[in-house]
Amino acid sequence: MISFETNRLICTPLTIQEYASFKSGVEPKWNGFTNPYRHLIKGPSPLKHRIPKVEDHPEFSEIGLILGILKSNKEIIGSAGFHDFPNHEGMIEIGFGIVPEMQNKGLGVELLIGMWKMISKRRDVKILRYTVSPENKPSMHIINKLGFKKVGQQMDPEDGLELIYEETVEKFLSRNQ
């Protein structure tokens, strides 16, 4: 299981058993940490997209959804995950969310950088992608702060207009060692 740490976070993927619990409508029994903000239970959740992928490809659980857990108190404060495996060009797209109570503390940036450093170790990953609604001011601030290049836009059936930002793994790592 791929787990890693950042300055303030323990980052660990959901297990296959935890995906199964969520599918059955039951919050998993967390091992050594808590979920006081009810992340993935209330509010937006990518589980409806991730559960079928894990069922089809159990190895996807390693990168599909990774919890961000505060080291200081062992509370889940958000998660990040990749939409799919890298495509034939080596592009991989990320999504993430931080509970409202813990936003504006730099935890989103910390989680994203940790995720991209982790996935950049894979030889099949060449391009990191981040898509965001131009109306999502906090996410726009984050991607602009990280220096990714806007490469286009797309119309998402659920989220509407999204701007597409990308960065090569080489360029990202040169700025984030």
SULGI-V48578 format. One record per residue. N is the residue number from 1. PSI is psi in whole degrees, 0 to 359 (999 if undefined). D_CENTER is the distance of its C-alpha to the mean C-alpha in whole Angstrom. Layout:
n;psi;d_center
N;PSI;D_CENTER
N;PSI;D_CENTER
This chain:
n;psi;d_center
1;131;16
2;111;14
3;151;13
4;169;13
5;151;14
6;190;14
7;315;17
8;355;16
9;145;13
10;129;13
11;119;10
12;137;11
13;153;10
14;142;12
15;165;15
16;321;17
17;323;19
18;321;17
19;317;16
20;320;19
21;311;20
22;319;17
23;323;19
24;2;23
25;15;22
26;132;22
27;134;19
28;160;19
29;113;21
30;137;19
31;95;20
32;3;21
33;172;19
34;169;19
35;64;17
36;336;19
37;0;17
38;37;17
39;138;13
40;352;12
41;310;16
42;154;17
43;187;16
44;145;13
45;135;11
46;4;10
47;325;12
48;335;15
49;327;13
50;322;11
51;311;15
52;324;17
53;319;15
54;322;15
55;321;19
56;325;20
57;88;18
58;329;18
59;343;16
60;338;13
61;336;12
62;330;12
63;353;8
64;317;8
65;118;6
66;124;6
67;141;8
68;116;9
69;125;13
70;130;15
71;323;18
72;324;21
73;4;21
74;36;18
75;138;17
76;126;13
77;0;12
78;189;9
79;164;5
80;155;2
81;164;3
82;143;6
83;330;9
84;179;11
85;163;13
86;143;14
87;185;17
88;341;21
89;358;20
90;14;17
91;137;15
92;136;11
93;138;9
94;154;5
95;154;4
96;164;4
97;138;7
98;136;10
99;145;13
100;322;16
101;341;18
102;11;16
103;163;15
104;31;17
105;8;17
106;4;15
107;327;12
108;313;9
109;316;11
110;316;11
111;315;8
112;312;7
113;318;10
114;317;10
115;314;7
116;323;9
117;317;12
118;310;11
119;336;11
120;347;14
121;342;16
122;134;16
123;335;19
124;0;18
125;122;15
126;330;17
127;131;15
128;129;12
129;144;11
130;123;10
131;145;12
132;143;13
133;136;16
134;344;19
135;346;20
136;85;16
137;315;18
138;317;15
139;324;13
140;319;16
141;315;17
142;310;14
143;325;14
144;322;17
145;324;17
146;348;15
147;17;18
148;153;16
149;132;19
150;125;19
151;357;20
152;196;21
153;163;20
154;161;20
155;111;21
156;133;18
157;330;20
158;318;18
159;354;17
160;209;20
161;131;20
162;139;17
163;143;17
164;125;16
165;140;15
166;159;15
167;140;16
168;151;18
169;317;16
170;312;20
171;317;20
172;311;16
173;328;18
174;334;21
175;347;20
176;52;17
177;999;19
